[in-house]
Amino acid sequence: MSSNEDLFQGDQLREIVENQLTEGNPIKVKETLMRLMMTGTERSDAIDYIACALGLELENVVNNGAQFNSARYAANLDALPEMPWVDEE
């Protein structure tokens, strides 16, 4: 596992998501949580889905030196619970 992969693991990503929910920023995170829960997703699973979308964006920042792209993060949140960015095997 590379040092970049060690930067953000599941627990840290979930903590960031919980902080985003507490702060209400971005509001899209709370909207996504509510949408997922209203369609029958357990809260813990919804947090995991959101953490995956966040992890994807943070990976791009770390690996490519890119700026955090809020629009792409929002688009990935909109796609949940589908994760089209995950390669099918």
C-alpha positions as CSV (number, residue, x, y, z in Angstrom):
1,M,0.0,0.0,0.0
2,S,1.4,3.4,-1.0
3,S,1.7,6.3,1.4
4,N,-1.0,8.1,-0.6
5,E,-3.4,5.2,0.0
6,D,-2.6,5.4,3.7
7,L,-3.7,9.1,3.9
8,F,-7.4,8.4,3.8
9,Q,-8.8,5.1,5.0
10,G,-12.5,4.3,5.6
11,D,-12.7,5.6,9.2
12,Q,-11.0,8.9,8.3
13,L,-13.3,9.4,5.3
14,R,-16.4,8.6,7.4
15,E,-15.2,11.1,10.0
16,I,-14.8,13.8,7.3
17,V,-18.3,13.0,6.1
18,E,-19.7,13.3,9.6
19,N,-18.0,16.6,10.0
20,Q,-19.4,17.8,6.7
21,L,-22.9,16.8,8.0
22,T,-22.4,18.6,11.3
23,E,-21.1,21.7,9.6
24,G,-23.7,21.6,6.8
25,N,-21.0,22.1,4.3
26,P,-21.4,21.2,1.6
27,I,-25.2,20.9,1.9
28,K,-25.2,18.4,-0.9
29,V,-23.8,15.8,1.6
30,K,-26.8,16.2,3.9
31,E,-29.2,16.1,0.9
32,T,-27.5,12.9,-0.3
33,L,-27.7,11.3,3.1
34,M,-31.4,12.1,3.3
35,R,-32.1,10.9,-0.2
36,L,-30.4,7.6,0.3
37,M,-32.1,7.0,3.7
38,M,-35.5,7.9,2.2
39,T,-35.0,5.2,-0.4
40,G,-34.2,2.5,2.2
41,T,-30.4,2.7,2.6
42,E,-29.3,2.3,6.2
43,R,-27.5,5.4,7.6
44,S,-24.2,3.7,8.0
45,D,-24.3,2.4,4.5
46,A,-25.2,5.8,3.2
47,I,-22.2,7.3,5.0
48,D,-20.0,4.6,3.4
49,Y,-21.3,5.5,0.0
50,I,-20.7,9.2,0.6
51,A,-17.2,8.4,1.9
52,C,-16.5,6.6,-1.3
53,A,-17.4,9.6,-3.4
54,L,-15.3,11.8,-1.1
55,G,-12.4,9.4,-1.3
56,L,-12.5,9.5,-5.1
57,E,-12.2,13.2,-5.1
58,L,-9.4,13.3,-2.5
59,E,-7.5,10.6,-4.4
60,N,-7.5,12.9,-7.4
61,V,-6.2,15.8,-5.3
62,V,-3.4,13.8,-3.7
63,N,-2.4,11.7,-6.8
64,N,-2.7,14.5,-9.4
65,G,-2.0,17.6,-7.4
66,A,-5.4,18.8,-8.5
67,Q,-7.7,21.2,-6.7
68,F,-10.7,19.7,-4.9
69,N,-13.5,19.8,-7.5
70,S,-16.8,20.5,-5.7
71,A,-18.8,20.1,-8.9
72,R,-17.4,16.6,-9.5
73,Y,-17.9,15.7,-5.9
74,A,-21.5,16.8,-6.2
75,A,-22.0,14.8,-9.4
76,N,-20.6,11.7,-7.7
77,L,-22.9,12.2,-4.8
78,D,-25.8,12.5,-7.2
79,A,-24.9,9.1,-8.8
80,L,-25.1,7.3,-5.4
81,P,-25.9,4.5,-4.6
82,E,-24.5,3.7,-8.0
83,M,-20.8,4.1,-8.3
84,P,-20.1,4.4,-12.0
85,W,-16.4,5.2,-11.3
86,V,-15.8,1.7,-10.0
87,D,-14.5,-0.7,-12.6
88,E,-16.6,-3.8,-13.1
89,E,-14.7,-7.0,-13.0
